[in-house]
C-alpha cells in the first residue's frame, strides 16, 4: 500500500526570458508577445536557414546570467563554457537543434532549496497543435534556465519557492515580466516510481495545482499496482489535470555537441566581480526601515513582493509612511489575497491610494468608510474624493446628531445594556456596530464610544440595572431628545 507519508521529490526548471533588446544570436527584436502577426521578428539565423551563421552572443544576456547566478549564491564558472547544440525534432525548432550553454552558475541556493545550475539558452518558436502552424517570432529569444535540486516535498513548497524566485528575478529589472511568458517545468517523483516531467506551466498557481494533481495521480496508480513510467506530461489550466504527451527523453537522446560556430566563453579580468548586483529584498528591507521609519514586520512583508515595495515607496512620497505601510500590509494585501490577484491586475495606483489615505488622515472619512471605499476603488479605479462627495460618505462629527442616532439604537436594544452591566464587551461592540450601520460607517467612532460610555455610567450612577428600568430610562431619554 502507498501511505500518505510516502516520500515525494520535486525539482523545477524555470525558463526566464530577458529584456535583451535583441535575440541571443541575431539582431531581431525580442518582444514577441506584442507582435501584430506571426513571423515578422525573424531572420535567416533565428529560422535556421541553411548557411546562416550566428552573431556574437548577446552581451546583455551574458551579463544577466552572471548576475542571476551570483544572486542565487552560485559558484560562477569562469572558463571554457561551451555553447552546445541540443538536438531534437519538433516543428518549433527550425534548425533541428537548440543552442544552450553549459552551466554558468553551479551549486546555488534560494529559500533553502538547492540550485543545481544556471545557464543561457535560446527559446524555440511557438507551435500551435490545433492548426499545425508555427510562429518563429519567439525563436532565438534569450532565456535563462534555472534548475533546482529536487528538494521540494509538495505543492506548498513549490508555490513558496516560485514566489521567492519570481520576486528575486523582478528585483533585477532585466526579465520579461509579462503574464504567461515565464515558464516552469516540474520534475516530480514518488518513492517507488519514475520521474515525471510536467512541461510549460506559466503561473505560480498553475504549478501548485499541477503538483497537487500529479501527486494524487501517481499515488492512485501505485495503489492499483500500476507502474509510474518516465514521461513528459502537459498541464491543462482549464481542467487542472496533467495529460501525457510523450515518453521522457534522456540526455543521450539530445546528442549534445559544442556548436562549432561559437567560441567557448571565457570570463577574465574581473568581469564577474564587475557585474553590478541589484538591491536585494534583504537590503531593501533595511533601507526602507531606515528611510521611512516603519515597522520591521511591515518592511519584511512588503519587500517579499517587489511590486508592493515599489507601490509603498510611491505612496510614501505623498502620505504618512506609518499609515501607508499599515494599510498596505493589512488592507491592500488582504484584498489582493481575497481576489487571488497581483497588484498589477487591479485598477489601483499610487495616486488613488494616497488620496484615500489623505481622507482618512484628515478625518474627512472614518477608517470604517475607508475600508469599504477601498474594496470598491481597487477594482474600479475611481477617485475616492469624488465617491465620498457623490454618496455623502463624509465623516459625521456632530455630537448631537450622533447622539440622536445612538438614542434610537439604544432604545431598541435595552437587553444589550443589561448584558453590558453584567460585564459583556460583546454587547458594547454590538451597539457600536449598530450605530455604524445606521450611519454607513460615517459616525466618528470616538464620539460614539464616548456617548456609549456616558450612557453606561449614567445607568450605573442611578442604579438602573433591570431590563424594565433600563428600557423605561432609554425610551424616556429618546422622548426628551
N, C-alpha and C positions, 0 to 999 in steps of 0.2 A: 504493500500500500504506500501511496505517496502522501505524507503528512503535510500539515500546514507549515511545519518548521523546516521543510526541505530547503537546501541551500540554493540561492539564486545569485548568478553573477551577471552584471550588466556593465557594458562599456559603450562609449559613444564616439562617433566620428563626426565632428562638426565642421561644416563647409561654410566658410565666411567670404563672401565677395567683397572686394575692396573698391574704395573710391579712387581708382588709379588713373582716371582720365583716358588712358588708352589700354588696349588689351595687353596680355602678357608678352606676346612675341610679334605684335604688329601695331600699327597706329590707328586701328579702328576704335570708335568710341565704345564705351562700356555700358551706357545707360539703356540696356535692352528693355527694361520694364516700361520705359517711356516711348519706345519706338512705335511709330504710327502704322507700320506694316512690316511683315516678315522680311528678313534677308536684305535689309538696307544698310546695316552696320557691318559689312563684310568685305573681305578682300581675298586674293588667292591664298594667303598664308592661313587665315583662320577658317577657310573652307577646304584646306588640304589639297589644293590643286597641284598636279604633277609639276615638279621643277621649282616650286616656290620655296624660298628659304626664310627661316625665322629672323626677325630683327633681334638686336641685343635685348636681353631680358629687361623688363620694366624695372628701373632702379627704385621707383617709389614703392612698388610691391616688395622688392627685396628689403628695403629699409623697414617696411611694416612687419614683415615676417620675423625679422630680428627683434624688433620692438616687442611684438607679442610673445615671442619665445622668452625674452627677459622678464616680461611682466608675469609670465607663468612659472618663473623661477627655474627655467630650463638651463641646462648646460648648452651653450651655443657652439656648434661645430664650426670651425674656422677655415678648414681647407678641404679641397677635393670633394666638394659637394656636387655630384653629377646630376644633371637633368636627364631623366630616363624616359624611354618610350614604354608606356603601359598598353599592351595590345589587347584589344577585344573588339568583337564585331557587333556593332549596333548602329542603327541609322543616324543617331545624334553625333557620331564620331566620324567625320568625313575622311580623315586620313587613315582610319583603322587603328590609331593609337592616340593615347592621351599623354601629353608631356607633364611629368610630375617630378619634382626634385626629390633627392634623398633628404633625410631629416636635417633641418637647420637647427632645431632645438630638441633636446632629449632629457628625460628624467625630471620633469617638472611637477608642479603641484598647484592645485587650487581648491580651497574649501575642503581639504582633507582627502581629495581624490587625486590619484597619481595621473600625470600626463606622460604618456609614452613618447610621443613625438609631435613636432610641428613642422609642416613643410608647405611649399608652394606647389600649385598645380593650375592647369587651365581648365575652365569649365567646358563641358560639352555643349552641344546645341540642345534644343528642346524638341522632342519627338512627340507628336500627337497620336496616341494609339488609336483613336477613333477614326481620324481622317487619313492617317498614314503620311502626313506632311511633316516636314522638318523646318524649324526656324533656326538659322545659324547666327542670329544677332547675338546670342549669348556665347557662342563658340569662341573660346580663347580668352574670355574674361578671367582676370587673375583671382584665384581663390587661395585662401589659407585653410589647410585642413589640420584640425587639432584632434589627436587620437588619445582618448583617455584609457587608463587601466580599467579592468573590469571590477572596480571597487564598489560599485553601487549595488544595493540589495533589493530595491523595489521602486515603485513609481514615485514615491515621495522623495527618495534620494535623487532620482533623475530630474525631477522638477526643480529641486533646490540647486543642483549642480548647474543646470541650464540657465536658471535665473542669474546665478552668480557669474557665470561665464559671459552671458549677454551683457550684463551690466559692466563688467570689466572691459569688454570689447568696445562698448559705447564710449567709454572714457578715452579711448584712443582717438576718437573722431575721424577714423580712417576707414570704417567699414560702411557698406551699403546697408542703411538701416530702414529698409522698406519692407512692409509686411510680406511674409511668404518667400523672401529672397534667401535668407539664411536657412540652411537645411541641415538636418542631422540624420545620420544612420545609427540605428540602435542594434548592438550585438547582445543577445540575451541567451543564457543557457541555464538549465536547471540540472541539478546533480543527477547523473544517470542519462542525460540526453545530450544531443549535439547542439552546437551553436547555431542560432538562427539570426539572420540579419534582416532588419526592417528598414527599408530604404526611404529616403527623401521625405522625412517628416519636417514640416515647415513652421511649427509653433511649439512653445513650451507645453501648452495644454495638450496638443496632439501627441507629443512624446509621452506625457503622463498617461493618457488614455491607451496608447498603443502598448505600452509596457504592462499596464493593468490587464488588458485583454490577453496579451500573449502569455503572461504567467498562468492565467486561468486555463488557456487553451492547452498549453504544454502539460500542465498538471493533469488535466482531464484525459489527455492522450495516454499518459503514463499510467493512470489509474485503470484504463481499459486494456493495458498491456501492449499498446501500440508504440512503435518507435518514433521518437522525435528526430527527424532527419536534418542534416545540414542543408539549409536552403535560404534563398532570398525571398522576402515577402514585402508586399506593399501595405500601406495603411490607408484605409478609406475613411476620411474625416466625417463623411455623412452618416455612415453606418457604425462607425467606431470599431471596426474589426480589421484584422490583418488578413491579407489574401496572398496565396502562394504565387510567385512569379517565375522562378527558375531555381534549379539546383545551384547551391553556392559554389563559386569558383575558389580555387586555391591560388597562391602566389605564382606557382609554376604555370598556371593556365594563362597568365598575363604576359609571359615571355619578356620580362623586363630586360632592356638593353640600354646602355648610355646613348643619348642622342648624339650622333656624330657631327651635327651642325652647331652644337652649343658647347663651348668650352666649360670645364668644371669651374665652380665658384670658389673663390679664394678670398677670405676676409683678412686684411692685414693693415698695418699702420694705424692701429687704434680705431678702426672702423666700427667695431661692435660697441666699444665704450662710448663712441661719439654719437650714437643714436640717442637722441633726447627722449626720455620717457615722459609720458603724460602724468598729470596729477592722478594718483590712485585714489580709490574711495577712502582708504585709511588716512592719507594725507589731507584729503578734502575735509574729512570729519574734524580733524584737529584745527584746520584753518577756519572753518565756519563757526566753530565754538569760540575761537579767539576773536574773529572779526565781528560776530553778531551777538555774542554773549548769550547764546541759547543753551538749553539743557542738553547734556551729553546724550541722553537716550533719544531725544528728538533728532539730533545730528546723525547719530548712528542709523536711525530708521530712514532718514532722507537720502543719505549717500548710497544706500543699497539700490536705489533706482536713480540713474543719472538724470532722467527727465524730471523727477521730483526735486532733486537737489538744484537743478537749473531753474526750475519754477520758483523755488523758495528764494533764490538769490535775485531773481527778477522782482518778485513781490516785495522783498525786503528793502528795495530802493525807495518805496513809497509807503511802507507800512511799519507798524511796531513789530519788531522782529520776534518778540516773545509771543505775541498774539498770532502772528503769521505761522510760526513753527508749530504752535499748539493746534491751530486749526488744520494745517496741512496733515499733521500726523494723526489727528483724530477724525475730523470730518471728511477731508479730501480722500484719504486712503480708505476710510470706511465705505464711502460711496463708490469708489473705484472697485473695491472688492465685491461689493453688492452687485455691481453691473458686470463684473468679470471683464473689465476693460483697463487699458493703459491710459495715461493722461492724454496721449495724442489722439485717442479715439473719442474724446469728448469735445464739447464746444467751449471748454473753459480756457481762458487765457489770463495772464498776469494782471492786465488792466482791470478786467471784470472782477477778479478776486480781490484786488486791492481796494476797489470801490466798495465791495461788500464789507471788508474789514473796517474801512473808514466809517461806514454807517454804524457798525457795532461799537467801535471805539468811541465815537462821539455820542453814543446812546440815542441816536435817531431811530434805531430799531433795537428790540431786545435780542438777546442771544438766541432765544427760542425761535423768534421770527427769522433770524439769520440762518438758522439750520434748515428751516422749511424752505426758505428762499434759495439756499444753496442747492438743495435737492432739485430745484427747478432749473436754475441757470446753468448747472453743469451739463445739462442736455440741450437747453435752448440757446445759451449764449446771450441772453437778454441783459440789458443794463439793470442792475439791482435798484438803482435810484429811481428809474422810470417805473419799475414794477411797484415799488413802495408807494410812489405818488399816485399811480393809477388805481391801486387797490386799497389805498388807505391803511397801509400796514405800519405806519409810523408809531413809535413808542408812545404809550399813554402815560403821562407823568402827573396828571391832575389827581391829587389825593382824594378830593371829594367825589370825582367821577368813579374812581376805582372803588371807593368805599361804598358807593351806592350799589355797584355790581356785586361787591362782596356781601353786602347785607342781604341781597336777593338770594345769593348762593347759600349763605349761612342759614337763612330761614327755611330753605328746602331740605337742609341736612342737619337737623338737631342731633341725630344719633351720633354723627361724627364728633361732636363736641363732648358727648358722654364718653366716647372712646378716647378722645384726647386727654380728658381729665383723669382717665384711668392709665395714662402713660403711652398711648398709641401714637407713634411717629407716623405710621402709615396713614392714619386718619388726617393728620396735618397735611401730608403730601397730597392726599385726595382733594381736600378743599382748595389748596393752591392750584392744583391741576384743573379743577372746575372753573376757577376764575380765569385761568389762562385760556381755557377752551372758549369761554364766553367772549373773551377779547381777542380771539385768534392769535394768542401769544403775545399781544402788543402791550399788555399791562406791565409796568415797571415792577419787577419781582421783589425788589427791596421794599417798595411801598406795600405790596400785597402781604409780604411776610410780617411787616411791622403792624399793619392793621389786624392781621390774624392774632399776633402776639398780644395786642392791646385787648382784643375781644376775650381771649382766654384768661388774661389777667383780671379783667372785669368780672367774669363769671366766678373766678376763684375768690376775689375780694368780697363779693356779695354772697358767697356760699350758695351759688346757683349750680347744683350738681345733678339733679334728677332730670330725666327726659322731659317731663311735663313742664318743670320750671324753666328749663333751657329753651324749650320750644316757645313758651309764652314770652320770655325775655327777647328772643331773636325776632319774633313777629312784631312785638311792640317797638323794637328798635327800627324795624323796617317801616312801620307805620309812621314813626316820627320823622323818618327821612323823607 
